[in-house]
Every structure is written in C-alpha cells, then in structure tokens.
C-alpha cells in the first residue's frame, strides 16, 4: 500500500464523514427530544438536577430555573413512579457501595504515591544531584515508578470504581458479582506493588508503559479479568431495554484494555522495530481506548444528571463512539516519525490522528449544546466544574495531538518536553479532572454522608487548575524552545538542555501546587471515609424543587 492510496482513502473517509454530519443535521439528529437520552432520568426528573457534593445554598442555586427551560412538576402517576424508582436506585447504589469504595480508596492511595514520585522526578531534572545516593530514587527509576503508579494505580482504580458504581444505575438493577471485583482489585494491587518493587530494584522490561516484568503482569491480567465479570453478570440481569451510551463506552473500554495489555506483554514475541511499533501501539491505545472512553462515559452521565437536562444529541454521542473506535487504533505510530519503520505505517498514523477530530468535535459540540443556557450552574456545582473543565481539556488535548502528529510539527516537538506536556494534558487535564468530579459526586452516595468540608472541594479545584496551568504552559514553551535548539546544527547540544532549565523549574512549581491540591483531596476523602466532620442534611437522592432536601428516610440509605 503506497502513500497516495492511504491519503486518497483518508480523503474519501473525510468526505464521507462530512456527508454523514450534514445528513444528521437535515434529519434533526441534534433534536433534544431523543427518548434514548432520557433513559438515565426517572419520570418527572428532567429539569431537576442531582448534585450530592453541593451545599444547601449551592443546591438552591442549581434549582433556579434557566430562562427558556421548560420545567414542570410530576403529576401523581409520575410521582409514584419516581418514588418507586428512587427506592430502586437506593438499592442499586447500596449494592455497589462497598466495591466502589474499595476501588476509590485504592485510587487515592496510588494518586499520592504517583504524585510523590512525579514531583521527585521533576525536581531531579533541574537538580540532578539531589537524592543520588539511593539507586531507586535515580531519575530513570523514580520517573518510571511515577508513570506506572498513574497508569496502573490511580487511573484504572478510579475509572473502574466509577464504572462499577455507574453500572447498576444505568442498568437499573443491583450489582452482580461484586466479590469477583474485590478479589480482582486485590490481585491487581498486589501485582502493581510487586511491579513497582521490581522497577525500584532495577528490574524492568525496558519499554515505556510496559516496564513491569511480564511475570508480574500475570497478576494484573487475572485481576482485570475478574473485575470485568460484574459487567457481564450485571448486563445479564439488566432491567432496561436500551443501553445508554455510557455503557457502550465503558463496555468497549473493558473489552479493549485486556486485549491491549495481553498483546503488549506477550513474552518473546516482539523484537527490534516490531517491538517499537507494538510499544507505541499499546502506549497510545491505552490512552485512547481505555482511559478516554471511561472518562467520556462519565461525562455523558454526570453532566446531564447535574443540570437535569438530557444530552443534546444522543445520535451525535453514538457517532463519537463509533468514530473513536474506528480511527484511534493506529495513531501511536506518529511517535516513530524518523525511525526505521515503514513509511506507510507513519502516514497511516498521521492520517488517523487527524481523523480523530471527528469524534472529538462530536463530543465537544454535544457538551457545549447540552450546557448551553446552563453555564451559570458552574458557580453552584463543585462536580460540574471538574467535569466541564475535563471535557474542554479533552477537546484541547485531542486537537493538539492531531496537530502534533503532522511531520512539520513533530520535527520540532519530538523528543522534547513538549510531548510530556501534551501527555499530561490528556491524562491529567482531561481524565483526572473528570475522575475528580465523578468521585465528588459518587462518594456521598457510597458513604451516605455529605462531604464534611465543602470549601476544601473549591480549594482542591483551584490548586490543581493553577498548578497544572503553570506545569503545562512551562513545559510547552520549554519543549518548543528545546526542539528548535536541537534542530539548529550551529548550536551545541548542551544549549538545548540549558534553555529548558527555567521551564523545568516552573514545572516543579506547578507540580508542587498540584501536590498540595492532591493532599487536600486525599485528606477530605479520608475524613469522609471516617465520617469525620459535620454532617449537614445527608446525601439527598433528588431535589424536586426549591432546593428542598429529599425525605430523611431516604438519606440514610443513599
């Protein structure tokens, strides 16, 4: 297959995608009355948001009607159906509460481990003689510990915890097979502890994202398989006829990840150039086919629930899902530009990277149109701030990734800190922000207890936003200057290193501020888990008007 054929095929796909988009407009696929989008709401619940992390004052603000919004109170029949479904929702939440808590508690622990390792490795970039007397604290090991603690600790534990909580709600049934998930989490965490220990001792498979020795990876594979069983069992006992789009994203992610992880870690199979191609096939796909769909699934549930409005275009959400599945598979090849790999493979990767604008724009338009007229609710909803900002960062990181894949841009950005900034924009700015928001929404349901110190949620938000802004901007500028210096043959290589030092220091400053934010989050999480601090009115299931709380009989079981 030559380059011309690939480019021609991509042009045809682009035009086809454009025609589908025009067709969707002509057939009113943006119509907000799609019945499928209402499946996450009970009868009479549309128009009334659900925000467990908000204070009574914030709930009153969320309950204020939006100009032009049609809102009506449920009639007697709808009220009876609503009360029945709320009772079933309490049971569904209760069935997943302990399993969800185990995963989220593990995620918070790994977040702190990853943060400590990340800040240490950041400081060592401009202070290389710091802590050199300990082999496991050398940059090569501590930075790898940071990556794996994020990739296999914080990120999957948070995502799987949220998915396990969402499954019963979306399928309107109790969680089935929770014990398998608990045992799977035990195996997964045992494998991760062993893997990080191997890396600290200098034992590694030597491939980025795949450093944990394959002998240890067996524990993660077994644990992941067990965690996936509740999805299968709960699907079989579902009480809904239509599977909401979040189930599509989560189900696909839980199907894709084991395949990616298993193929990436097969011993004695990949060698030489093929190993490099497989390495970045896995490295990019674990971001785009596991973390991304899990976060997008969360956005498509929590955002409509908080504002009390169905997603603007349900069909557009499905278009985003299928185009993500179709276009993302080979985007990792652009990391090998300039390497000894077939030219057609690089070109295919670039083309698919650019084609990713279709699912990204589909999601972005849907989020904006759903939020239109409701942006004022960002002032009153702690969860919504994280969710909406994370969704915006998904758009930014994906568009930046498509541009960065172009050869002209990649020539400068490759092998620089610019790429590191981009990776963090996706995994932190997008994924982690969404997970923070989801955890703030879920935990009051899990613990039947409100967040004891609501102001700490705001402190957490602004600390991580400020810290990450400094981090991202500094690395982006420093990385670009680094790339320009390396391309200039008249400048010595060390000059490309020296030019980054001020920006690397700004990275550490931003990282330190983010660390404070994570400590605030972890302390608040622990306080809630221990039921420490004041309890206000309890975790109400639904506020149907005027900011009034749900009946106290429901609160203790939420």
TABELRA-V124041 format. One record per residue. OMEGA is omega in whole degrees, 0 to 359 (none if undefined). NEAR is the number of other ideal C-beta (glycine too) atoms within 10 Angstrom. D_FIRST is the distance of its C-alpha to the first C-alpha in whole Angstrom. Layout:
omega:near:d_first
OMEGA:NEAR:D_FIRST
OMEGA:NEAR:D_FIRST
This chain:
omega:near:d_first
182:11:0
184:10:4
181:13:7
180:9:8
180:11:7
181:18:7
179:14:11
178:11:11
179:13:11
178:18:13
180:11:16
178:10:16
180:17:17
180:15:19
178:10:21
178:10:21
178:19:23
179:11:25
177:10:26
180:14:27
178:16:29
179:10:31
180:10:31
178:16:33
182:11:35
181:7:36
172:10:37
177:12:39
174:17:37
181:16:38
184:12:42
183:15:43
181:9:45
183:19:42
182:9:44
181:16:42
182:24:42
188:19:46
180:18:45
180:23:46
172:19:49
177:21:52
180:16:54
183:21:56
179:21:54
183:20:52
180:20:53
184:21:55
178:23:53
183:24:53
183:27:53
184:23:54
185:23:54
172:30:56
177:18:60
179:15:62
178:11:62
178:18:59
177:22:59
177:15:61
178:17:59
182:24:56
180:21:58
182:11:59
178:9:58
180:17:55
179:6:56
181:6:55
178:13:54
180:8:55
177:13:57
178:9:59
181:11:61
176:19:61
186:11:63
181:7:65
179:10:63
179:15:60
178:14:62
178:13:63
179:16:59
180:19:58
178:16:61
181:12:59
177:19:56
177:18:57
178:14:59
179:17:56
176:20:54
179:19:56
179:13:56
179:24:52
181:23:52
183:17:55
183:20:53
190:26:50
185:22:52
180:13:53
179:25:49
181:29:48
180:17:50
181:19:49
183:25:46
177:25:47
177:16:49
181:22:47
180:22:45
178:22:47
180:17:48
175:24:45
180:25:45
178:17:48
181:20:46
180:22:43
179:23:45
179:16:47
180:23:44
180:23:42
178:19:45
180:19:46
178:22:43
180:26:43
183:20:46
177:21:46
177:18:43
174:16:46
190:13:49
181:11:47
181:7:50
176:12:51
181:15:52
182:12:50
179:8:53
184:10:51
184:11:48
177:14:46
173:17:47
188:17:45
184:17:42
181:12:39
185:21:41
177:24:42
179:18:39
175:21:37
178:25:40
182:21:40
184:20:36
177:23:37
175:25:40
189:23:38
184:24:35
178:25:37
183:25:40
189:25:41
182:26:38
179:28:37
178:26:41
183:28:42
181:27:39
177:30:40
179:29:43
180:28:43
180:30:40
178:28:43
183:28:46
186:24:44
180:27:43
180:27:47
183:21:47
181:23:44
177:22:45
178:16:48
177:20:49
176:18:51
179:26:48
177:21:48
181:21:47
180:22:48
177:12:49
180:18:46
178:27:45
179:16:47
177:15:47
178:24:43
178:24:44
179:15:47
181:19:44
182:25:41
175:21:44
178:14:45
180:21:42
177:25:41
178:14:44
181:17:44
178:26:40
176:25:42
177:14:45
180:17:42
179:25:40
179:19:44
179:11:45
179:11:42
187:14:40
174:18:36
171:19:33
177:10:32
182:18:29
185:13:29
183:20:30
185:23:30
183:20:33
181:27:36
186:18:36
178:14:34
178:14:38
181:21:39
179:22:36
179:13:37
179:20:40
179:24:37
179:17:35
179:15:39
179:22:40
178:22:37
179:14:37
179:20:41
181:27:40
183:21:38
178:17:41
177:26:43
182:23:40
184:13:40
181:15:43
176:23:44
181:15:42
182:11:43
184:13:47
180:17:46
178:10:48
179:13:46
181:6:44
176:12:41
180:15:39
187:24:39
178:26:36
177:26:37
177:23:37
182:19:33
182:26:32
179:26:34
178:19:33
180:19:30
180:21:30
174:21:32
183:13:30
188:19:27
180:22:29
179:16:30
180:11:27
185:17:25
181:19:28
180:13:28
182:14:25
185:22:25
177:22:29
182:11:28
174:10:30
179:6:28
185:11:25
180:20:23
172:9:23
182:8:22
179:14:19
178:11:18
178:13:22
180:18:21
179:21:18
181:19:20
182:21:23
168:22:21
178:23:20
187:21:23
181:19:25
182:24:23
178:23:23
175:23:27
188:23:28
184:22:26
173:21:26
182:24:29
182:24:32
180:26:30
178:26:31
179:28:34
179:31:35
177:29:34
179:28:36
179:29:39
183:26:39
174:28:39
190:25:42
182:28:44
177:25:44
182:22:45
183:20:47
183:27:49
178:26:49
182:23:50
179:25:48
178:21:45
188:25:41
182:21:41
180:24:38
179:25:37
178:19:34
177:23:33
177:27:33
175:15:31
178:22:28
180:25:28
185:22:28
178:14:25
173:22:23
180:24:24
185:17:22
189:14:19
192:23:18
193:22:20
186:17:18
185:19:15
184:26:18
183:24:19
182:25:16
174:28:18
182:24:21
177:20:19
182:18:18
180:12:19
183:14:19
179:8:17
182:17:14
181:13:11
181:11:10
179:14:7
178:19:10
181:21:12
177:22:11
179:22:10
180:25:14
181:23:15
181:22:14
176:23:16
179:25:19
180:19:19
179:19:19
177:20:22
182:20:24
178:22:24
181:26:26
179:22:28
177:18:29
179:24:30
184:25:32
179:19:34
181:17:35
179:25:36
182:23:38
182:15:40
177:15:41
181:24:42
184:20:44
183:11:45
182:14:49
182:20:49
178:13:48
180:12:52
174:25:52
179:16:50
188:11:53
185:21:55
177:27:52
180:27:51
185:24:48
179:28:47
179:22:47
185:27:44
183:29:42
178:27:42
177:20:41
177:25:39
177:27:37
179:16:37
174:22:36
178:25:33
183:18:32
183:18:32
181:26:30
177:24:27
177:15:27
179:18:28
178:24:25
179:20:23
182:16:24
180:19:24
179:24:20
185:15:20
183:13:20
179:7:23
183:17:25
179:22:23
180:13:24
190:18:28
185:22:28
179:20:26
180:15:29
177:22:31
176:23:34
180:24:32
178:19:29
178:17:32
180:25:34
180:22:31
179:17:31
177:23:34
180:22:34
187:22:32
178:20:34
183:23:37
180:25:37
189:27:36
186:27:36
178:26:39
179:25:41
180:30:40
176:28:41
180:26:45
180:31:45
179:29:45
178:24:47
179:29:50
191:27:49
189:27:49
175:25:52
177:21:55
182:23:54
187:24:53
187:18:57
185:19:59
179:24:60
175:25:59
189:24:58
184:16:61
185:17:60
181:17:58
178:11:58
176:18:56
178:23:53
177:13:54
179:15:54
182:24:51
186:21:49
177:13:50
182:19:50
177:27:46
179:18:45
182:15:47
181:21:46
177:22:43
178:14:43
180:19:44
186:27:42
181:22:39
180:15:40
181:23:41
180:28:38
179:21:36
181:17:38
179:24:38
179:23:35
177:18:34
177:19:37
180:25:36
178:22:32
180:14:34
180:19:36
179:19:33
181:11:31
183:11:35
181:6:35
182:5:39
179:13:40
183:11:40
183:9:38
178:9:41
177:13:42
176:19:38
183:14:40
183:12:43
182:16:42
189:22:41
179:12:44
182:14:46
175:22:43
175:21:43
177:17:46
175:18:46
180:27:43
177:21:46
178:15:48
179:23:46
178:22:45
178:16:49
176:20:50
179:25:47
177:19:49
177:16:52
179:21:50
178:25:49
176:15:52
179:19:54
182:23:51
179:16:52
180:15:56
178:24:56
180:22:54
179:12:56
179:16:59
180:19:58
180:16:57
183:11:61
179:11:62
178:13:64
185:15:65
171:7:66
186:12:65
180:14:65
181:14:65
184:19:62
183:25:59
179:22:59
188:23:57
176:20:57
189:21:59
178:17:60
173:10:62
180:9:64
180:16:62
182:14:64
175:17:63
182:18:63
184:11:66
179:10:67
178:9:66
190:20:63
184:20:62
183:11:63
186:14:61
none:24:58
